[in-house]
């Protein structure tokens, strides 16, 4: 099965933070294909360059793609115009204005991939077609 993970889960996994057993089971199952949005990669690079996150491995900003794909074993899913079309159709959700989150949600909906996230605002997008797996 194919899954998309959000930026927070990418960071938690990369920095070896505690991830629930049920989510680790999904991530570790070799039959699953785990995707990270290119939008999450952009956010990861931004946070890394600003010293907000510090991966356990010494990396340069140029190494981040290789780290995500080869070390973590995730596939990068690049934003396409179809994702932007879905983004335009998403209703605004009260209290949630993060444009990166909304783009990742639109990507998951378009690709018909469950999104794994711990964000408490994401369940509000289920009525718009988001299949969400909540990470605690």
Secondary structure, 3 states (H helix, E strand, C coil): CEEEECHHHHHHHHCCCCCCHHHHHHHHCCCCEEEEEHHHHHHHHHHHHCCCCCCCCCCCHHHHHHHHHHHCCCEEECCCHHHHHHHHHCCCECCECCHHHHHHHHHHHHHCCEEEECCCCHHHHHHHCCCEEECC
